[in-house]
Amino acid sequence: MPPDFDRKVIALLLALPPGRVTTYGALAEQAGYPRHSRHVGRLLSHLPDGVSVPWFRVLGAGGRISRPGSEQADWQRLLLEEDGVELSAAGKVDLRRYGWPDAHFCSKKL
């Protein structure tokens, strides 16, 4: 990926307000790289030590926590709940209510 990909994704993630979430695909699209959701996931999973971004606000397609049942998923759920985001028992977030930016999720079929 071009070097500006990382910079754009991190900047968007830092702009994501508390209590709101986005998806890997939406973040990639907003950064100008549609269909590169896996690259967003890879970037977030390989953040260098000392880089503090709200990674937990990024969900899989449809508003689901990735890798349900793992320690990472449990940690993400806890952080989201502390952030004021409600999740279903299956770990799904209502993107119409919590999705950011609003226009992105309102214009897409979920």
LUMBA-905483 format. One record per residue: chain; x, y negated, z negated of N, C-alpha, C, O, CB in turn. Coordinates in nm, 4 decimals. Last residue first. Glycine has a CB too. Layout:
<nodes>
chain:nX:nY:nZ:caX:caY:caZ:cX:cY:cZ:oX:oY:oZ:cbX:cbY:cbZ
A:X:Y:Z:X:Y:Z:X:Y:Z:X:Y:Z:X:Y:Z;
...
</nodes>
This chain:
<nodes>
chain:nX:nY:nZ:caX:caY:caZ:cX:cY:cZ:oX:oY:oZ:cbX:cbY:cbZ
A:-2.7764:0.2444:-0.4850:-2.7075:0.3231:-0.5879:-2.7675:0.4596:-0.6008:-2.7220:0.5395:-0.6827:-2.7119:0.2529:-0.7216;
A:-2.7058:0.0318:-0.2197:-2.7943:0.1365:-0.2695:-2.7153:0.2188:-0.3716:-2.6012:0.2575:-0.3465:-2.8488:0.2270:-0.1519;
A:-2.6077:-0.3081:-0.2756:-2.5784:-0.1700:-0.2352:-2.6825:-0.0754:-0.2924:-2.7393:-0.0993:-0.3990:-2.4371:-0.1279:-0.2813;
A:-2.6650:-0.5513:-0.3820:-2.6796:-0.5379:-0.2381:-2.6561:-0.3955:-0.1902:-2.6824:-0.3654:-0.0738:-2.5850:-0.6310:-0.1683;
A:-2.6095:-0.5348:-0.6491:-2.7485:-0.5582:-0.6107:-2.7693:-0.5345:-0.4623:-2.8800:-0.5010:-0.4203:-2.7907:-0.6998:-0.6471;
A:-2.3362:-0.5134:-0.6593:-2.4161:-0.3971:-0.6941:-2.5623:-0.4135:-0.6554:-2.6313:-0.3144:-0.6315:-2.4053:-0.3698:-0.8415;
A:-2.2571:-0.7719:-0.5719:-2.2026:-0.6506:-0.5102:-2.2937:-0.5308:-0.5355:-2.3246:-0.4554:-0.4432:-2.0613:-0.6217:-0.5639;
A:-2.3811:-0.9534:-0.7402:-2.4216:-0.9480:-0.5996:-2.3737:-0.8194:-0.5335:-2.4430:-0.7641:-0.4481:-2.3672:-1.0692:-0.5236;
A:-2.2435:-0.9233:-0.9887:-2.3839:-0.8845:-0.9718:-2.4204:-0.8617:-0.8258:-2.4835:-0.7615:-0.7921:-2.4745:-0.9907:-1.0306;
A:-1.9111:-0.7857:-0.9655:-2.0047:-0.8978:-0.9728:-2.1455:-0.8510:-0.9401:-2.1640:-0.7505:-0.8714:-1.9622:-1.0105:-0.8772;
A:-2.0333:-0.5725:-1.2166:-1.9731:-0.7015:-1.1850:-1.8995:-0.6911:-1.0524:-1.8299:-0.5920:-1.0305:-1.8771:-0.7473:-1.2976;
A:-2.2979:-0.4076:-1.3988:-2.2050:-0.4177:-1.2868:-2.1586:-0.5596:-1.2594:-2.2342:-0.6552:-1.2764:-2.2684:-0.3621:-1.1640;
A:-2.4939:-0.3806:-1.5918:-2.3590:-0.4151:-1.6364:-2.2581:-0.4364:-1.5233:-2.1452:-0.4786:-1.5485:-2.3087:-0.3081:-1.7263;
A:-2.7365:-0.3336:-1.4496:-2.7349:-0.4145:-1.5715:-2.5953:-0.4660:-1.6057:-2.5797:-0.5819:-1.6441:-2.7890:-0.3337:-1.6875;
A:-2.6701:-0.1796:-1.2375:-2.7573:-0.2958:-1.2120:-2.7564:-0.3895:-1.3320:-2.7736:-0.5105:-1.3174:-2.9025:-0.2503:-1.1808;
A:-2.5270:0.0265:-1.3523:-2.4529:-0.0772:-1.2791:-2.5391:-0.1984:-1.2470:-2.4868:-0.3087:-1.2307:-2.3966:-0.0199:-1.1506;
A:-2.5424:0.1844:-1.6397:-2.6370:0.1241:-1.5455:-2.5671:0.0064:-1.4769:-2.5503:-0.1000:-1.5364:-2.7691:0.0773:-1.6186;
A:-2.3129:0.4494:-1.6778:-2.3472:0.3104:-1.7068:-2.4432:0.2605:-1.5997:-2.4264:0.2914:-1.4818:-2.2195:0.2207:-1.7133;
A:-2.2798:0.7743:-1.8196:-2.3111:0.6895:-1.7040:-2.3566:0.5519:-1.7517:-2.4281:0.5389:-1.8510:-2.4206:0.7550:-1.6151;
A:-2.2425:0.9844:-1.9975:-2.1331:0.8928:-1.9693:-2.1549:0.8055:-1.8482:-2.0593:0.7666:-1.7811:-2.0089:0.9686:-1.9514;
A:-2.4553:1.1365:-2.0707:-2.3673:1.1942:-1.9690:-2.2513:1.1012:-1.9320:-2.1706:1.1346:-1.8452:-2.4476:1.2275:-1.8445;
A:-2.5953:0.9684:-2.2345:-2.5281:1.0823:-2.2972:-2.4282:1.1462:-2.2008:-2.3280:1.2034:-2.2439:-2.6312:1.1866:-2.3437;
A:-2.5177:0.6403:-2.1014:-2.6068:0.7535:-2.1229:-2.5270:0.8645:-2.1908:-2.4048:0.8551:-2.2029:-2.6698:0.8032:-1.9882;
A:-2.3976:0.3426:-2.2599:-2.3774:0.4571:-2.1716:-2.4808:0.5638:-2.2028:-2.5260:0.5764:-2.3165:-2.2343:0.5140:-2.1860;
A:-2.3694:-0.0092:-2.2795:-2.4411:0.1122:-2.3167:-2.4181:0.2203:-2.2114:-2.4188:0.1939:-2.0911:-2.5924:0.0837:-2.3333;
A:-2.1188:-0.2275:-2.3835:-2.1761:-0.1576:-2.2686:-2.2428:-0.0289:-2.3184:-2.1814:0.0503:-2.3899:-2.0661:-0.1261:-2.1606;
A:-1.9722:-0.3589:-2.5756:-2.1137:-0.3907:-2.5629:-2.1841:-0.3238:-2.4461:-2.2972:-0.3596:-2.4132:-2.1295:-0.5359:-2.5507;
A:-1.7201:-0.2837:-2.6331:-1.7317:-0.3987:-2.5429:-1.8775:-0.4392:-2.5215:-1.9050:-0.5408:-2.4576:-1.6665:-0.3669:-2.4082;
A:-1.7608:-0.0512:-2.7643:-1.7131:-0.1653:-2.8435:-1.7250:-0.2952:-2.7650:-1.7384:-0.4030:-2.8228:-1.5675:-0.1436:-2.8869;
A:-1.8248:0.1001:-2.5376:-1.9276:0.0742:-2.6389:-1.8884:-0.0427:-2.7282:-1.9732:-0.1244:-2.7642:-1.9518:0.1994:-2.7241;
A:-1.5735:0.1030:-2.4123:-1.6885:0.0417:-2.3459:-1.7982:0.0085:-2.4461:-1.8578:-0.0990:-2.4401:-1.7432:0.1344:-2.2370;
A:-1.4221:0.2433:-2.6027:-1.3860:0.1055:-2.5682:-1.5024:0.0331:-2.4996:-1.5267:-0.0847:-2.5260:-1.2620:0.1041:-2.4770;
A:-1.5567:0.4931:-2.5979:-1.5478:0.4157:-2.7211:-1.5175:0.2684:-2.6913:-1.5804:0.1793:-2.7483:-1.4399:0.4745:-2.8131;
A:-1.5097:0.5702:-2.3301:-1.6464:0.5523:-2.3799:-1.6466:0.4651:-2.5049:-1.7278:0.3734:-2.5166:-1.7118:0.6888:-2.4100;
A:-1.2309:0.5950:-2.3334:-1.2948:0.4960:-2.2470:-1.4363:0.4673:-2.2949:-1.4779:0.3516:-2.2995:-1.2965:0.5443:-2.1011;
A:-1.2028:0.8095:-2.5099:-1.1430:0.6796:-2.5441:-1.2091:0.5692:-2.4626:-1.2401:0.4624:-2.5155:-0.9896:0.6807:-2.5191;
A:-1.3266:1.0096:-2.3596:-1.3796:0.9757:-2.4921:-1.3302:0.8379:-2.5357:-1.4063:0.7589:-2.5915:-1.3384:1.0826:-2.5961;
A:-1.1547:1.0134:-2.1406:-1.2956:0.9757:-2.1216:-1.3590:0.9359:-2.2547:-1.4358:0.8399:-2.2613:-1.3751:1.0922:-2.0577;
A:-0.9193:1.1021:-2.2643:-0.9208:0.9723:-2.1961:-1.0642:0.9230:-2.1785:-1.0924:0.8049:-2.1989:-0.8503:0.9822:-2.0589;
A:-0.9925:1.3579:-2.3417:-0.9617:1.2576:-2.4447:-0.9679:1.1169:-2.3855:-1.0164:1.0240:-2.4500:-0.8219:1.2836:-2.5063;
A:-1.2714:1.4729:-2.1366:-1.1290:1.4600:-2.1686:-1.1099:1.3566:-2.2800:-1.2000:1.2779:-2.3088:-1.0475:1.4195:-2.0422;
A:-1.5380:1.4606:-2.0749:-1.4941:1.5662:-2.1661:-1.3474:1.5595:-2.2030:-1.3026:1.6325:-2.2914:-1.5221:1.6984:-2.1058;
A:-1.5082:1.3455:-1.7371:-1.5844:1.3598:-1.8614:-1.5339:1.4775:-1.9442:-1.4925:1.5802:-1.8904:-1.7333:1.3778:-1.8308;
A:-1.3511:1.2021:-1.5263:-1.3017:1.3139:-1.6083:-1.3762:1.3283:-1.7407:-1.3137:1.3237:-1.8466:-1.1539:1.2958:-1.6361;
A:-1.4845:0.8731:-1.5339:-1.4109:0.9790:-1.4653:-1.3590:1.0804:-1.5673:-1.3275:1.0453:-1.6810:-1.2936:0.9198:-1.3828;
A:-1.8083:0.7683:-1.6007:-1.6722:0.7801:-1.6531:-1.6055:0.8962:-1.5800:-1.6635:1.0040:-1.5664:-1.6715:0.8022:-1.8099;
A:-2.0096:0.6273:-1.3392:-1.9741:0.7372:-1.4286:-1.8296:0.7270:-1.4762:-1.7409:0.6834:-1.4028:-1.9964:0.8706:-1.3590;
A:-2.1184:0.4604:-1.1450:-2.1097:0.4151:-1.2837:-2.0750:0.5230:-1.3837:-2.1079:0.5110:-1.5016:-2.2372:0.3540:-1.3230;
A:-2.1085:0.5347:-0.8836:-2.2353:0.5529:-0.9520:-2.2317:0.5142:-1.0981:-2.3306:0.5324:-1.1691:-2.2782:0.6935:-0.9402;
A:-1.7668:0.6231:-0.8988:-1.8855:0.5923:-0.8181:-2.0124:0.6219:-0.8962:-2.0214:0.7226:-0.9663:-1.8845:0.6724:-0.6869;
A:-1.6073:0.5424:-1.2149:-1.6221:0.6131:-1.0887:-1.7492:0.5710:-1.0179:-1.8289:0.4933:-1.0706:-1.6220:0.7635:-1.1112;
A:-1.5061:0.2214:-1.3520:-1.5736:0.3513:-1.3541:-1.5731:0.4154:-1.2165:-1.5426:0.3515:-1.1158:-1.7171:0.3364:-1.4041;
A:-1.3382:0.0024:-1.5573:-1.3465:0.0535:-1.4211:-1.3981:0.1971:-1.4267:-1.3425:0.2824:-1.4959:-1.2077:0.0461:-1.3492;
A:-1.2890:-0.0739:-1.8120:-1.4080:-0.1316:-1.7490:-1.4258:-0.0849:-1.6047:-1.5189:-0.1283:-1.5370:-1.4003:-0.2831:-1.7529;
A:-1.0439:0.0221:-1.8884:-1.1611:0.0990:-1.9303:-1.2907:0.0457:-1.8696:-1.3930:0.1140:-1.8751:-1.1718:0.0985:-2.0815;
A:-0.8534:-0.1662:-1.8229:-0.8718:-0.0506:-1.7348:-1.0018:0.0242:-1.7635:-1.0621:0.0825:-1.6733:-0.7543:0.0443:-1.7489;
A:-0.7922:-0.4538:-1.8823:-0.9076:-0.3767:-1.9293:-0.9434:-0.2617:-1.8346:-1.0506:-0.2610:-1.7740:-1.0279:-0.4687:-1.9460;
A:-0.4361:-0.4624:-1.9290:-0.5539:-0.4944:-1.8485:-0.6694:-0.4080:-1.8978:-0.6462:-0.2991:-1.9503:-0.5270:-0.4713:-1.6953;
A:-0.1211:-0.5202:-2.0032:-0.2479:-0.5072:-2.0731:-0.3621:-0.5562:-1.9847:-0.3819:-0.6766:-1.9679:-0.2448:-0.5852:-2.2054;
A:0.1817:-0.3755:-1.9841:0.0805:-0.4389:-1.8992:-0.0550:-0.4127:-1.9637:-0.0979:-0.2981:-1.9771:0.0854:-0.3839:-1.7505;
A:0.3382:-0.2246:-2.1503:0.3341:-0.3682:-2.1751:0.2350:-0.4425:-2.0879:0.2060:-0.5594:-2.1131:0.4690:-0.4260:-2.1552;
A:0.4351:0.0147:-1.9104:0.4196:-0.0219:-2.0508:0.4224:-0.1733:-2.0645:0.5003:-0.2412:-1.9976:0.5302:0.0426:-2.1375;
A:0.2633:0.0040:-1.5920:0.3842:0.0043:-1.6750:0.3518:-0.0318:-1.8199:0.2532:-0.1002:-1.8476:0.4882:-0.0939:-1.6185;
A:0.0088:0.2210:-1.4794:0.0448:0.0868:-1.5253:0.1699:0.0941:-1.6125:0.1805:0.1820:-1.6980:-0.0725:0.0219:-1.6038;
A:-0.0992:0.4416:-1.3508:0.0463:0.4260:-1.3572:0.0890:0.2851:-1.3989:0.1943:0.2368:-1.3572:0.1072:0.4595:-1.2226;
A:-0.3689:0.4282:-1.3351:-0.3124:0.5398:-1.4109:-0.1609:0.5301:-1.4254:-0.1014:0.6034:-1.5043:-0.3486:0.6706:-1.3445;
A:-0.4093:0.2095:-1.1705:-0.4472:0.1996:-1.3112:-0.3892:0.3127:-1.3944:-0.3628:0.2942:-1.5132:-0.5977:0.1988:-1.3245;
A:-0.3148:0.3147:-0.9243:-0.2535:0.1963:-0.9840:-0.2828:0.1903:-1.1334:-0.1923:0.1685:-1.2139:-0.3037:0.0687:-0.9148;
A:-0.4991:0.5232:-0.8857:-0.3563:0.5530:-0.9013:-0.2844:0.4358:-0.9686:-0.2030:0.4557:-1.0589:-0.2918:0.5837:-0.7638;
A:-0.7366:0.3761:-0.8557:-0.7210:0.4737:-0.9630:-0.5755:0.5065:-0.9902:-0.5340:0.5163:-1.1057:-0.7960:0.6000:-0.9296;
A:-0.6733:0.2364:-0.6229:-0.7016:0.1622:-0.7464:-0.6828:0.2560:-0.8651:-0.6198:0.2191:-0.9642:-0.8467:0.1025:-0.7451;
A:-0.6512:0.4478:-0.4459:-0.5319:0.3669:-0.4731:-0.5506:0.2845:-0.6006:-0.4560:0.2648:-0.6769:-0.5011:0.2741:-0.3536;
A:-0.9125:0.5325:-0.4362:-0.8115:0.6209:-0.4968:-0.6828:0.5456:-0.5283:-0.6141:0.5764:-0.6257:-0.7809:0.7387:-0.4037;
A:-1.0370:0.3265:-0.2953:-1.0659:0.3439:-0.4376:-0.9625:0.4329:-0.5060:-0.9290:0.4103:-0.6223:-1.2050:0.4028:-0.4561;
A:-1.0331:0.2192:-0.0391:-0.9061:0.2506:-0.1058:-0.9250:0.2679:-0.2568:-0.8392:0.2287:-0.3359:-0.8027:0.1400:-0.0782;
A:-1.2500:0.1159:0.0977:-1.2188:0.2579:0.1145:-1.0826:0.2964:0.0549:-1.0239:0.3967:0.0954:-1.2217:0.2935:0.2619;
A:-1.1222:-0.2169:0.1439:-1.2335:-0.1219:0.1312:-1.1850:0.0205:0.1603:-1.0913:0.0415:0.2374:-1.3496:-0.1602:0.2273;
A:-0.9451:-0.4333:0.0359:-0.9021:-0.3020:0.0828:-1.0145:-0.2003:0.0662:-1.0043:-0.1085:-0.0151:-0.7765:-0.2559:0.0069;
A:-1.0009:-0.6659:-0.0927:-0.9788:-0.6733:0.0512:-0.9317:-0.5425:0.1118:-0.8838:-0.5396:0.2252:-0.8795:-0.7800:0.0814;
A:-1.0774:-0.6597:-0.3485:-0.9366:-0.6950:-0.3255:-0.9047:-0.7042:-0.1768:-0.7951:-0.7453:-0.1388:-0.8446:-0.5924:-0.3917;
A:-1.3340:-0.5624:-0.3237:-1.3161:-0.7035:-0.3609:-1.1731:-0.7497:-0.3349:-1.1504:-0.8663:-0.3028:-1.3519:-0.7251:-0.5089;
A:-1.2702:-0.2928:-0.2683:-1.3380:-0.3756:-0.1680:-1.3191:-0.5237:-0.1974:-1.2913:-0.6020:-0.1066:-1.4875:-0.3420:-0.1628;
A:-1.1571:-0.2136:-0.5121:-1.0784:-0.2067:-0.3884:-1.1384:-0.2969:-0.2809:-1.0663:-0.3684:-0.2112:-1.0707:-0.0615:-0.3372;
A:-1.3805:-0.2494:-0.6766:-1.2583:-0.3252:-0.7025:-1.1691:-0.3273:-0.5783:-1.1123:-0.4309:-0.5439:-1.1819:-0.2652:-0.8224;
A:-1.5569:-0.0638:-0.5715:-1.5921:-0.2063:-0.5679:-1.4685:-0.2926:-0.5886:-1.4537:-0.3970:-0.5252:-1.6979:-0.2390:-0.6751;
A:-1.4154:0.1764:-0.6244:-1.4451:0.1346:-0.4877:-1.4779:-0.0129:-0.4760:-1.4332:-0.0800:-0.3830:-1.5589:0.2145:-0.4340;
A:-1.4109:0.1824:-0.9033:-1.2847:0.1831:-0.8292:-1.3075:0.1318:-0.6874:-1.2282:0.0529:-0.6361:-1.2234:0.3255:-0.8262;
A:-1.6540:-0.0530:-1.0330:-1.6112:0.0803:-0.9915:-1.4782:0.0682:-0.9174:-1.4384:-0.0401:-0.8747:-1.7193:0.1489:-0.9018;
A:-1.7018:-0.2399:-1.3383:-1.6975:-0.2295:-1.1934:-1.6575:-0.0868:-1.1605:-1.6301:-0.0077:-1.2509:-1.5981:-0.3336:-1.1301;
A:-1.8735:-0.4062:-1.6102:-1.7933:-0.2992:-1.5519:-1.7926:-0.3123:-1.4004:-1.8722:-0.3860:-1.3422:-1.8470:-0.1609:-1.5942;
A:-1.8931:-0.6119:-1.9045:-1.9250:-0.5852:-1.7642:-1.8316:-0.4761:-1.7134:-1.7230:-0.4563:-1.7678:-1.9124:-0.7149:-1.6771;
A:-1.7997:-0.6795:-2.1514:-1.9382:-0.6355:-2.1414:-1.9845:-0.6067:-2.0005:-2.1026:-0.5799:-1.9783:-2.0263:-0.7371:-2.2006;
A:-1.5821:-0.9410:-2.0433:-1.6208:-0.8408:-2.1431:-1.7691:-0.8061:-2.1279:-1.8519:-0.8915:-2.0961:-1.5916:-0.8924:-2.2868;
A:-1.5307:-0.9886:-1.6847:-1.5683:-1.0343:-1.8189:-1.6007:-0.9191:-1.9145:-1.6422:-0.8118:-1.8707:-1.6877:-1.1269:-1.8097;
A:-1.2536:-0.9701:-1.4860:-1.3747:-0.8962:-1.5209:-1.4129:-0.9295:-1.6648:-1.3363:-0.9018:-1.7572:-1.3540:-0.7424:-1.5028;
A:-1.0089:-1.0761:-1.4383:-1.1225:-1.1681:-1.4308:-1.2541:-1.1017:-1.4721:-1.3547:-1.1700:-1.4909:-1.1352:-1.2232:-1.2898;
A:-0.8433:-0.8586:-1.4418:-0.8284:-0.9562:-1.5505:-0.9444:-1.0556:-1.5530:-0.9748:-1.1130:-1.6575:-0.6957:-1.0316:-1.5363;
A:-0.9219:-0.7463:-1.2007:-0.9503:-0.6761:-1.3253:-0.9390:-0.7694:-1.4454:-1.0173:-0.7593:-1.5398:-0.8557:-0.5579:-1.3420;
A:-0.8187:-0.9311:-1.0200:-0.9631:-0.9094:-1.0285:-1.0010:-0.8418:-1.1603:-1.1009:-0.8773:-1.2227:-1.0113:-0.8246:-0.9100;
A:-0.5428:-0.8956:-1.0706:-0.6061:-1.0270:-1.0905:-0.7575:-1.0130:-1.1034:-0.8181:-1.0770:-1.1893:-0.5717:-1.1220:-0.9738;
A:-0.5091:-0.6262:-0.9957:-0.4856:-0.6661:-1.1351:-0.5529:-0.8006:-1.1628:-0.6140:-0.8178:-1.2683:-0.3331:-0.6745:-1.1653;
A:-0.5655:-0.6478:-0.7192:-0.6469:-0.5614:-0.8054:-0.6320:-0.6026:-0.9518:-0.7313:-0.6129:-1.0238:-0.6068:-0.4131:-0.7874;
A:-0.3605:-0.8242:-0.6336:-0.5020:-0.8589:-0.6168:-0.5909:-0.7771:-0.7104:-0.6813:-0.8316:-0.7738:-0.5453:-0.8370:-0.4712;
A:-0.1258:-0.6784:-0.6972:-0.1487:-0.8119:-0.7521:-0.2961:-0.8498:-0.7469:-0.3506:-0.9017:-0.8443:-0.0659:-0.9151:-0.6766;
A:-0.1564:-0.4460:-0.5392:-0.1474:-0.4389:-0.6858:-0.1820:-0.5724:-0.7497:-0.2590:-0.5780:-0.8455:-0.0069:-0.3955:-0.7289;
A:-0.1570:-0.5688:-0.2797:-0.2675:-0.4860:-0.3273:-0.2690:-0.4823:-0.4800:-0.3709:-0.5120:-0.5424:-0.2568:-0.3431:-0.2701;
A:0.0812:-0.6878:-0.2153:-0.0253:-0.7751:-0.2651:-0.1462:-0.6965:-0.3142:-0.2306:-0.7525:-0.3841:-0.0682:-0.8717:-0.1566;
A:0.2400:-0.4807:-0.1130:0.2643:-0.5301:-0.2490:0.1522:-0.6185:-0.3034:0.1306:-0.6234:-0.4245:0.3931:-0.6070:-0.2520;
A:0.0396:-0.2319:0.0603:0.1148:-0.3573:0.0581:0.1320:-0.4074:-0.0856:0.0477:-0.3797:-0.1710:0.0439:-0.4641:0.1440;
A:0.0841:0.1187:0.0000:0.0000:0.0000:0.0000:0.0884:-0.1247:0.0000:0.1989:-0.1230:-0.0541:-0.0956:0.0000:-0.1223;
</nodes>
